[in-house]
């Protein structure tokens, strides 16, 4: 019942991801009219927040997989374990929200409010695009987000 593992990171995939990041950065630079200094600061925020976001996503995947495994037991599921896993999932969601707030606070130190809003919108579009590509690659719809 565990979700499929993501493919290993091959040199080709690394190159494609780098190319995607560079293109996305250029689009953001152009659409938001960012200066070189703003782009440099954005890279720094993205590196810091991105690492934290990835860690939280990894934790969330693990908790969801454990919860799916436990729930697959039906009436034999361990009530205490399910309760603990649900609490962990909620805690991770709270941390993700706090991270998002912190990211926007950091961005607002060198971007205008309009630029921050545009950037947040761009991030949402990129995440939706990536989700769609993963669904197409997996051949399955993405499970609902609890």
C-alpha positions in Angstrom: 0.0 0.0 0.0 3.0 2.3 0.1 3.3 5.0 -2.6 5.8 4.2 -5.3 9.3 5.3 -4.6 10.6 8.1 -6.8 13.3 7.1 -9.3 16.9 7.6 -8.2 18.5 10.9 -9.1 20.5 10.2 -12.3 23.0 12.6 -13.8 20.5 13.2 -16.6 17.8 14.0 -14.1 20.1 16.3 -12.3 20.9 18.1 -15.5 17.2 18.5 -16.4 16.4 19.8 -12.9 19.2 22.3 -13.1 18.0 23.4 -16.5 14.4 23.7 -15.2 15.6 25.8 -12.2 17.6 28.1 -14.4 14.7 28.6 -16.7 12.3 29.2 -13.8 14.7 31.7 -12.3 14.9 33.6 -15.6 11.1 33.6 -15.9 10.8 34.9 -12.3 13.5 37.5 -13.0 11.7 38.8 -16.1 8.1 38.6 -14.9 8.8 40.2 -11.4 11.5 42.6 -12.8 14.0 41.5 -10.2 17.4 43.1 -9.9 20.6 41.0 -9.8 20.7 41.6 -6.0 17.1 40.4 -5.6 17.8 37.3 -7.6 20.9 36.5 -5.5 18.9 36.9 -2.3 16.0 34.8 -3.7 18.5 32.0 -4.5 19.7 32.1 -0.9 16.1 32.0 0.5 15.2 29.2 -1.9 18.2 27.1 -0.9 17.4 27.5 2.8 13.7 27.1 2.6 13.9 24.4 -0.1 16.1 22.2 2.1 13.6 22.6 5.0 10.6 22.0 2.8 12.2 18.9 1.3 12.9 17.5 4.8 9.2 18.1 5.8 7.9 16.5 2.6 10.1 13.5 3.2 8.8 13.2 6.8 5.2 13.7 5.5 5.6 10.9 2.9 7.0 8.6 5.6 4.1 9.3 8.0 1.5 8.9 5.2 3.1 5.6 4.1 3.1 4.3 7.7 -0.5 5.4 8.1 -1.5 3.7 4.9 0.2 0.5 6.1 -1.6 0.7 9.5 -5.0 1.4 8.0 -4.6 -1.5 5.6 -5.0 -3.7 8.6 -8.6 -2.7 8.8 -10.2 -3.5 12.1 -6.8 -4.8 13.3 -5.2 -1.3 13.0 -3.5 -0.1 16.2 -5.6 2.7 17.4 -2.8 4.3 19.4 -0.4 4.2 16.4 -3.0 5.7 14.1 -3.6 8.5 16.6 0.1 9.1 16.9 0.6 9.1 13.1 -2.3 11.5 12.6 -0.8 13.9 15.2 2.5 13.7 13.4 0.9 14.5 10.1 -0.9 17.5 11.7 2.4 18.7 13.2 4.2 18.4 9.9 1.4 20.4 8.2 1.8 23.1 10.9 5.5 23.2 10.3 5.0 23.5 6.6 2.6 26.5 7.1 5.1 28.1 9.5 7.9 27.6 6.9 5.7 29.2 4.3 5.1 32.2 6.5 8.8 32.5 7.3 9.6 32.3 3.6 7.2 35.1 2.8 8.7 37.2 5.6 12.2 36.7 4.2 11.1 37.5 0.7 9.4 40.7 1.9 12.8 42.0 3.1 13.9 42.5 -0.5 10.8 42.2 -2.6 7.7 44.4 -2.8 4.4 43.0 -1.6 3.3 42.7 -5.3 6.5 40.8 -6.2 6.0 38.4 -3.2 2.4 37.7 -4.2 3.5 37.2 -7.8 6.3 34.9 -6.7 4.0 32.8 -4.5 1.6 32.5 -7.4 4.4 31.4 -9.7 5.5 28.8 -7.1 1.9 27.4 -7.0 1.9 27.1 -10.8 5.2 25.3 -10.8 4.1 22.8 -8.1 0.9 22.1 -10.0 2.9 21.5 -13.2 5.2 19.1 -11.4 2.3 17.3 -9.8 0.7 16.8 -13.2 4.0 15.6 -14.7 4.4 13.1 -11.9 0.8 11.8 -12.3 1.4 11.4 -16.0 4.7 9.6 -15.3 3.2 7.3 -12.6 0.1 6.7 -14.7 -2.1 7.2 -11.5 -3.9 10.2 -10.1 -2.3 11.7 -7.0 -3.9 10.6 -3.7 -6.0 13.2 -2.0 -4.1 15.5 0.4 -5.6 14.9 3.9 
